[in-house]
Each structure stands twice: as C-alpha cells, then as structure tokens.
Amino acid sequence: MLAETDVVIVGGGLAGLAAARRLHRAGVPWRLLEASGRLGGRVATDAVDGYLLDRGFQVLNTAYPRLGTLLDVDRLDLGYFTSGVLVRRGDELKRLVNPLREPTAAPRTALAGVGSLSDRLRFAALAAGAATLPTERLLAAPETTSEAALRRAGLSDAIIEELLRPFLSGVFIDRELETSSHVLAMVLRSFARGRIGLPAEGMAALPRAIADPLPADLIDLDTPVAEVAPGRVRTQAGDIGCRAVVVATDPPAATTLLPRLPRVRTHSYTTYYHSTDTAPLDEPILLLDGDRREIVANTVVISRAAPSYAPDGRHLVATSVVGPSAPPEPAVRAELTRLYGRSTADWTHLTTVVIPDALPAAPPPQGRLRKPVSLGDGLYVAGDHRDSPSIQGALASGWRTAGAVLDDLRAG
C-alpha cells in the first residue's frame, strides 16, 4: 500500500478542487489524484501563437454563489461582455440588452422587433421573478421542460425560436430545450443578477485560483485511478488506504469507477476559433441567429471583452455549434458571413474544439437540483451531474460533498 490518508479525491476538476478546499479548511488529511497532467477538468485554456483558446467557449458569471467562498473574483481581472444579445433577422441586427445594466437602451430593446412587445414584457417578468424570488420558491414550482415553461409563461413561437432557443441552446447545449425548468430558473437568476466575463489569462485561471491555496504535495497529476472501493483507491503505483473516497470525475469516468451510479447522458458541442485583423463587431456581445437556420448557436468577438485573448492588432472570434455533428469549417464560415453581414474570406481558422461530453443533460425531474452525494461505505460522488449543469453546479457539488464527508467522519 502506497500511503494512507483520511480522504482521497479522484479528479482535479472544479468539483474535486472545491472539495479539497473545504477539507483543507477543516484540517482533514486528504489527497487528490488527477489522471491528466493539469488541473481544471473541462475548464482549460491553450495558449497558441499569442491567442488564448479555451477548450470550448465558456464564460464566468459573477453571480455564481459559490465563487465568493473559493476565490477573490477581482484577482481574475475579468473582461465583461455586454449584458444582452444581437439577433440576426434577415438584413437587420436587432439589439436587446438588460435594461438594468443599460437603462438608456430600454426603449430600443422594447421596440427591437424580436417577438412582440407583450412577449418582451412577459419574458422580462419571468426573468425578474427568477432574480427576486427566493430560491426555495423557484425550486418548489411545478417542474417541466424549459420549452414548456417558456410557453407556459405566454411567450410566442416567434420569440422562442428567434431569440430564446438559440440563446438557451448555447447555455444548456440542448437545442430541444428539454432541460428542466428548475435549471432554467437558476440560469435566468444568475444572468439577471450577475455579469458575464472572461479572466484575462483565460478560463484556466479559474481552477488555478481555486487550487492556489492547496499544498502542491497533496496533488498527484498524471495519476489515473483504476478502481475505487470502500477504504481503498487503486492506481498503477499501488493502493492508497483511506476512510473516504470522493469521485469527482466527469460522468463517464464516474460511472466506470462507481458502477452503481446510473448512466448520465451528456450533451456535445463544438467551438470554432477564427482570427481577423478587423473585428466584425465593435462591442463584446453575443450574436444569435434569429433566421432559424439552426447551424450556429452563437458567435462572439471574444477579444472585445478580453483583449488579452488575441495578439495586438488581431481579434479572436468564437463560434459555437450544438450537437454531436460538427459541420465543416467552410460551412460555419459561410454562416458567419451571413450573421456578421460582412466577408470572412480573409479570416484565419485557428482551430476547432470538439467537446463530446461538455455538459450533463438535465431533463426533468431535477427536483431541487441536489442529487445524493453519499453512496454509503465511505464512497461519495461529486460533479455538476449531481447539482446543476454549470460551473456553479460543479463548485457547489464539490463543496457539498466535502461537507457530507466531514459530517460522516465526525460521526464515525
């Protein structure tokens, strides 16, 4: 046997790091094993020729409740996106923004021509309720799919198909909007309450900041785990004895290590990165396809929000496509020409990032978005598939799982 400790955490993504932080704060001996050569799991950034290319388009919402527990968000030096969207409708771009963030734009948003005025008022009421009502009340509401919840709110087919489906499909990675209405309520709450941004050093700065207070000698990279069992974790180098095991991997790996877990369906998406010397938009705002072509979910000039993502004199454009089938880059480029209303012939295709298991599916019933984390016999599971499918869900799950471990260790 290699060693003994109180808790072994399998997986160095956001959930595993959050669990380690809580255990470390409590003074409980722990050890974290990560199969790859880096921390962060699905949150990663590659630096290529002066560009910062996140592993798929991701953003950080300042309203995520668990962030403040784990780091000083100001240290990430966030560059912020406009709190709104542009919608391509034929030859026009319709601009809709959050009037709480940009009050002077409220009349223009009200007359934007995406859906009817009553649609926009109903959606504003839906978002305001999500932002102001207690979480307990939101999660006690009758649960359905996101699409059914939007229609139940009285929204027309036009605003759903031209605005909300393209926008939410990029958030949930779910074009059918089968995601639980409880997840929808939490997403609307976070968008209404927070700001959306990117760290100056890329999204990988988030797991680095969370891991920063942890002793490096308690974290083993390049250490795949072959098997977990009560009181033991098996690696290629030998067994590690422990009192508790937290499996904080992605869903496919978790169900392999813990066969008693039900299989978790996941959603896939692809991000195409392009470089250009002339930005197609003057502001950092998400551009959606309101023409219902359903190829591109969204596209954005990332370097308008975070200039550090591109070298001087260049701009970085990220375009996301939802689903397991990634169209060829020329087809995406043709869509970008239409969406931005200008030629993309001189753009440089930097790379295409395919994320096959980007987010766990969250169809109803999700209840209060908290699945059990204790499996008995000292085995625990953490990850956004145990809470909400999001960065917040991963962090909250890891923190909650560590709390369950601490309660059981103290009771034992």
Beta strands, then each sheet from edge to edge (+ up, - down):
strand 1: 3-10
strand 2: 30-33
strand 3: 45-48
strand 4: 51-54
strand 5: 60-61
strand 6: 78-80
strand 7: 84-89
strand 8: 92-97
strand 9: 196-199
strand 10: 219-220
strand 11: 225-229
strand 12: 232-235
strand 13: 238-247
strand 14: 266-276
strand 15: 286-289
strand 16: 298-301
strand 17: 315-322
strand 18: 348-360
strand 19: 374-376
strand 20: 379-381
sheet 1: 10+ 2+ 1+ 13+ 12- 11+
sheet 2: 10+ 2+ 1+ 13+ 20+ 19-
sheet 3: 3+ 4-
sheet 4: 5+ 9- 6+
sheet 5: 8+ 7- 15-
sheet 6: 16+ 17- 14+ 18-
end
